[in-house]
Amino acid sequence: MDIVECLMKTGLTRHESLLYIILCKEGELTGYEAAKISGIPRSNAYLALAGLVEKGGAYRIDSEAVRYTAVPAKEFVSNVRRQFEQVLDYIEKNVPGRDLPRDPYISITGKSNIINKMRNMVEQAGQRIYISVSPRELEYVKNELEGARDRGLKVVVITSGEFEMEGVILYRHPKQPGQVRLIVDTAYVLTGEITDRDDCTCLYSQNKNLIQLIKDSLANEIKIVQMQK
């Protein structure tokens, strides 16, 4: 990912993104100057500059020769963040939803999707969290686990290596990288494997039988650790 791709994710076109970077670097420019520096055809450059002004990325300076200047990056980012928060808040409140059945097994595929699901589960936990993973996978959700701990939730971590986290119940047990077992509030379970492959998959479910199975497995791990002590 580069800066142009990042700017495009805010809603700018590629031409608008390129011109925004040029305006930030060069300062005030006419449409002709912006087109010449960017290599964008003049008619396209004028359209892109108008779009950039409309989307809050530049100011138009009306003088003898119309010029354009970039909205400072910090201000532009603040405006975009504010707008996105409003949009996301509206989506969250207004998209119709339905209660998912408790029994189906939902496949979460892909490393980033699995990590996002783990983070969301921990963030939405209301009482307790049990997680059994290697230190590598713990790093993906470390901030969320610390947040749950700070909210007063019971957090039980089973892992190996030198991982440390104050304020949680920590059991050290050999763990293979990639294996994931996570239970939240004895109501939601995620189990499977995280790898760098696109087809890595975890199962997410509210199925009571699966939750009990993983719960028993974690309890056995804890018993082994206690016996070894």
C-alpha positions in Angstrom: 0.0 0.0 0.0 1.4 3.4 -0.9 0.2 7.0 -0.2 -1.9 7.2 -3.5 -3.8 4.0 -2.6 -4.4 5.3 0.9 -5.8 8.5 -0.4 -8.0 6.6 -2.8 -9.5 4.8 0.1 -10.8 8.1 1.4 -12.9 8.5 -1.7 -10.5 10.4 -4.0 -9.8 9.2 -7.5 -6.3 8.3 -8.6 -5.9 11.7 -10.4 -7.2 13.6 -7.4 -4.9 11.7 -5.1 -1.9 12.5 -7.3 -2.8 16.1 -7.6 -3.3 16.4 -3.8 0.2 15.1 -3.3 1.6 17.6 -5.8 -0.3 20.5 -4.2 1.1 19.5 -0.8 4.6 19.5 -2.2 4.5 22.4 -4.6 2.1 24.8 -2.9 -0.3 27.0 -4.9 -0.6 25.9 -8.6 -2.8 26.8 -11.5 -4.6 24.0 -13.3 -2.1 24.3 -16.2 0.9 24.0 -13.8 -0.6 21.0 -12.0 -1.3 19.3 -15.2 2.3 19.9 -16.5 3.9 18.6 -13.2 1.6 15.6 -12.9 1.6 14.6 -16.5 -2.2 14.4 -16.4 -3.9 15.7 -19.5 -5.1 19.3 -18.9 -8.8 18.6 -19.3 -8.6 15.7 -16.8 -6.4 17.7 -14.4 -9.0 20.5 -14.3 -11.8 18.0 -13.6 -9.7 16.3 -10.9 -8.9 19.6 -9.2 -12.6 20.5 -9.2 -13.3 17.1 -7.6 -10.6 17.6 -5.1 -12.1 20.9 -4.0 -15.5 19.4 -3.8 -14.2 16.5 -1.6 -12.4 18.8 0.8 -8.8 18.1 -0.3 -8.0 21.5 -1.8 -9.0 25.1 -1.8 -9.7 27.2 -4.9 -8.1 30.6 -4.9 -9.9 33.0 -7.2 -7.5 35.5 -8.6 -6.5 36.7 -12.0 -5.4 33.1 -12.7 -7.4 30.6 -10.7 -5.0 28.7 -8.4 -5.4 25.7 -6.1 -3.8 24.8 -2.8 -4.0 21.7 -0.7 -5.9 21.4 2.5 -3.2 20.6 5.1 -2.9 16.9 5.6 -3.7 17.0 9.3 -6.9 19.0 8.6 -7.9 16.7 5.7 -7.4 13.6 7.7 -9.5 15.0 10.6 -12.3 15.9 8.1 -12.2 12.4 6.5 -12.1 10.7 9.9 -15.1 12.7 11.1 -17.1 12.0 8.0 -16.3 8.3 8.1 -17.3 8.1 11.7 -20.6 9.6 10.9 -21.1 7.3 8.0 -20.1 4.2 9.9 -22.3 5.2 12.8 -25.3 5.6 10.5 -24.6 2.2 8.9 -24.4 0.5 12.3 -27.6 2.0 13.5 -29.7 1.7 10.3 -28.7 -1.5 8.5 -31.5 -4.0 9.2 -30.3 -7.1 11.0 -31.5 -10.5 12.2 -30.5 -12.8 14.9 -28.2 -15.5 13.7 -29.1 -19.1 14.7 -27.0 -20.3 17.5 -26.1 -23.7 16.0 -24.4 -23.1 12.5 -20.7 -23.2 12.1 -19.5 -20.1 10.2 -16.2 -20.3 8.4 -13.9 -17.3 8.7 -11.3 -17.5 5.9 -8.1 -15.5 5.5 -5.6 -14.2 8.1 -6.8 -10.7 8.3 -10.5 -11.7 8.6 -9.7 -14.2 11.4 -7.6 -11.6 13.3 -10.4 -9.0 12.9 -12.9 -11.6 14.2 -10.7 -12.3 17.2 -10.4 -8.6 18.0 -14.1 -8.0 17.7 -14.9 -11.0 19.9 -12.6 -9.7 22.6 -13.8 -6.1 22.3 -17.4 -7.2 22.6 -16.9 -9.6 25.5 -18.9 -8.7 28.6 -17.7 -11.2 31.3 -14.8 -13.5 30.6 -12.3 -14.5 27.9 -10.4 -17.8 27.5 -7.8 -17.9 24.8 -5.2 -20.6 24.0 -2.7 -19.5 21.3 1.0 -19.1 20.8 2.7 -15.8 21.6 2.7 -14.9 17.9 -1.1 -15.0 17.7 -1.4 -13.2 21.1 0.3 -10.2 19.7 -2.5 -9.8 17.2 -5.0 -9.2 20.1 -2.8 -7.9 22.8 -4.3 -4.4 22.9 -7.8 -5.8 22.9 -7.0 -8.2 25.8 -5.5 -5.4 27.8 -8.6 -3.4 27.1 -10.8 -6.3 28.4 -8.6 -6.6 31.5 -8.9 -2.9 32.1 -12.7 -3.2 31.8 -12.6 -5.7 34.7 -13.2 -8.8 32.7 -11.8 -12.2 33.6 -9.0 -12.9 31.1 -7.4 -16.4 31.0 -4.5 -16.9 28.7 -2.8 -20.2 27.8 0.4 -19.8 25.9 4.0 -20.7 25.7 7.3 -18.7 25.6 8.0 -15.5 27.4 4.8 -13.7 26.8 3.8 -11.5 29.8 0.7 -9.5 30.6 -0.1 -8.1 34.0 -3.6 -8.5 35.4 -4.6 -11.7 33.6 -4.6 -15.4 34.6 -1.6 -16.8 32.7 -0.9 -20.5 32.1 2.3 -21.6 30.3 1.8 -24.7 28.1 3.5 -25.6 24.8 1.6 -24.1 21.9 2.1 -24.6 18.1 2.1 -21.3 16.2 -1.1 -20.9 14.2 -3.5 -22.8 16.5 -6.4 -20.7 17.8 -9.0 -21.5 20.5 -11.0 -18.6 21.8 -14.1 -18.6 24.0 -16.0 -15.4 25.0 -18.6 -15.3 27.7 -19.2 -19.1 27.4 -21.4 -18.1 24.4 -19.1 -17.7 21.4 -16.2 -19.8 20.2 -13.5 -19.4 17.5 -11.3 -22.3 16.7 -8.9 -23.2 13.9 -5.7 -22.1 12.4 -4.0 -18.8 11.4 -1.4 -19.0 8.7 -0.1 -16.6 6.0 -2.0 -18.5 3.4 -5.2 -17.0 2.0 -7.1 -20.2 2.6 -6.5 -20.6 6.4 -9.8 -21.0 8.2 -11.3 -20.8 11.6 -14.8 -21.9 12.7 -16.9 -19.4 14.6 -20.1 -20.6 16.3 -22.5 -20.2 19.2 -23.1 -24.0 19.1 -23.2 -25.2 22.7 -21.7 -28.5 22.0 -18.7 -27.0 20.3 -18.3 -24.5 23.0 -18.4 -27.2 25.6 -15.8 -29.3 23.6 -13.3 -26.4 23.4 -14.0 -25.4 27.0 -13.2 -29.0 28.2 -10.0 -28.9 26.0 -8.9 -25.7 27.6 -9.7 -27.0 31.1 -7.5 -30.1 30.4 -4.6 -27.8 29.3 -5.0 -25.9 32.6 -5.0 -29.2 34.6 -1.9 -30.3 32.9 -0.1 -27.1 33.7 -1.3 -27.3 37.4 -0.1 -30.9 37.7 3.3 -30.1 36.2 3.7 -27.4 38.9 
